[in-house]
Amino acid sequence: MLEQKGVENCVIEENPLHQELTEIAQMVGECYAVNVVIDETRRISFLNFGELEESHKEAVSFVRPFAEVPVTQKFKTVITSGAGYPLDKNYYQTVKGMVAAIDILEPGGNLFIVSECSEGLGSQEYAECQRRLIELGPEAFMNEILPKKKADIDEWETEMQLKVAKVGYIHLYSGCLCDKDIELTGVTVVESLVDAIQKSVDTFNDKRVAVIPEGPYVIPRCGAAD
């Protein structure tokens, strides 16, 4: 389902995954929800209660102008982050920052993500998925998981990383991953972020660089309406 059209950040209408989850909730019967939006300092900025779908749409309408940022062009060099502590505690969470930036990454471009990863790769199940990715390669890994009726635990995050890898080259700057974990990231780990970015700019002969300081909390949308 994650490979289907419409399954992406900030898309509600005609999103197969959203529709599926809504149908599951409707099986319960009459459903209500409490929706909470927090700001960048974790303070509550919006709260409502009501029928499941309508209350959720209202909350989405409130947060969209803050979270979704229209951008007029794609970039060959994009810098993002794991959004800092606590979201960048491991590599599993870091992938979310990569996916958030995908819409403004020019095909064949370089995506740089900064994430501490103080707790390593993530769960054992996720590490095993990454190990399969390294051993099989991207194409064989996808061919293995697509026919499955039930996904393995945390397997979806490896699939999401491959969505980004299909567009451009992923570079990770992190000071906490051990060599064993680095091997399982499936991306290029850089020792000097400054030097790596300079090399990207020089290679493409393009000084335009997109910077997303807040990682997955900010979703840039190329061609989105103002």
N, C-alpha and C positions, 0 to 999 in steps of 0.2 A: 504493500500500500504506500510506503514511503517513496516509491519510485513513480507514483502516479502524478499526472498533471494537477496542479493546484495545491499540492501538499508542500507548503512553504510558509515562512514566517510572514505574519501580518495578513494572511489570506483566510477569510472566514467563509465567504460565499463560494460555493462549488468546490470546497475543499473536502475530498473524500474521507480524510482522516477525521476531520471535525464532524462531518455528517455521521460517520460511524459511531463516534463517541456520544453524539446527541441521541442517536437511535438506542444505544445501550441504556442511557439514562432514562429514556422514555419508557423502557420496559418496566421500570420500577413503579410507574404510575405518575401521579401528580407530584412534580418536583419543584422545589424552591431553592434559591441559592443566596448566600452572602458573598458579595464580591468586594475585594479590597485592593486598592491601588496604593502602592507606597512610592515615595520619591527617592532620590539618590542618597538621602541620609537615613533611609528606612522609616521615615515618618508617614503616617497615614494621610493621604491627600484626597482619597475618595472612598466612600463606602455606601453600598446600597443592598437592598434585599428585595427579592421578588421572584416571579416565575423564572425558571431556569434560563431559557433562551433570551427572553427580553431583558432581564436584568444583566445578563452577560454582555449583550450587545451594547447596553448603556455604558457599562464599565469600559468596554473596548473603545467606544467613541470618545470617552474622556481621555484615555491614556494614549490613543493613537497619535495626536499631534506632538506629544513629547517623545515617544519611542520610535516613531517612523519618520525618517529624515529624507526628503526628496533630494536627489543628486542628479545633475544634468548630464553626467558623463561617466564612463568607466575608466579605471586607472590600471596602469601596468604594475604599479607598486602600491600595495595597500598594507598599512600597519594597523593592527588591532590588538586586543588584549583579552585575557580571561576575566576581566572586570575586577581584578584584585580579590583580596580575602573577603569572604570565605569561598567565593565561587571558583577561584583558581587553585584550590588545594590539591587537585590531581589532574592528570591529563585527560581523563574521561570527561570532566566538566569543561576542559579547555576547548574541546572540539566545538562546543556550542558557539564560541566566539568566532571560530573559522566560518561556520555556516552562516552566521549573521552577516558576514561581510561579502558573501558570495555574489550578490547582485551587482556590485560595483567593481568586481575584479575582471579585468579584460582577459579574454582567453589567451593562455600562454604567459600570463603575468605572474608576479611574485606576491604571495601573501605572507606577511610576517606577523606572527602572534607571540606576544609576551605573556608568560604565565609562570608563576612560581613553582607549582606542582610540588609543594612541600610534603605531601603524603604519597608521592609516587604516581604510579600509573592509574590506579583505581582498584576495582574489585578483581578477584581472581578470575571470575567469569569473563570480565572485559579483557583482561590480560590474555586469556586463552583465545578470545576472538581475534585480538591483534596478532597473536602468534600464528593463527591460521592464515591471516591476511599476508603476513610476511612469507610464510611457507608456500602458499598457493599462488600469490600474486593477485592483483585487483580483479582481473577478468574471471579467473577461476573461482575466486571467493564469491563473487556475485552470482555466478552460475550455480554455486552450491547452495546459496541461501534463498534464491528467488522461488524455487519450487516448494519450499518448506511451508507447511501449514501453521507451524508454531515456531516462533523465533527463540533462539537461545537468550538467556539473560544478558542484557547489555549489548547484544549483538547489533542493535540498531545504531549505536553510536559509531561503530566501525563503518557501517554502511553510510552514515552521514559524512564521515571524513572522506570517503571515496567520492561523494558528490562534489566536494570542493576540489579534490585532486583531479577530477575530470576537466575542471576549468583551468586551473593553474598550478603553480608549484608552491608547496607549503613549507615555510621555514619557522622553526620554533626556537625561541630564546628563553631558556629556563636554567636557573642555577642549582636546582635541587634534584634533578633526575639522575639516578645512577646509570652506569653503562648498560646494565642489563635491561633497564626500562627504556633507555634511549633506543636500543635496537628494536623495540617493539612499537615505537611510535609510528613507524612507516613514513616519517617525514625527515627533512634535513634539519639537523640541530646546529645552530650557529653559536660561536663563542663570542663574537663581537657583533652586536646589533647594528652599530654605527657603520662598521666596515661592510656588512652584508647589504645594508640599504644603499650605501654609496655605490657598491658594485652593481646593484640592480638599476639604479638611476643611470650609471655610465653605460651599462649594457644596452639599455633601451634608448639611450640618449634622450631621456624624457624626465624633466625635473618635477613634473606634477606627481605629487604623492598624497594619497588619502590617509588620514589618521583618524582612527575611531578609539578614543581613550577608554570608553566605557564598555567595550566588548559586546557581549550579547544583549545588553540592556538597550542598545541603540541599533536600529535596523535601517541602514541606508538603502534607499530604493531608487534605482536608476530609472528615470522616466516617470516617477510617481508624481501625481498632481500636487501643487503647492497647497 
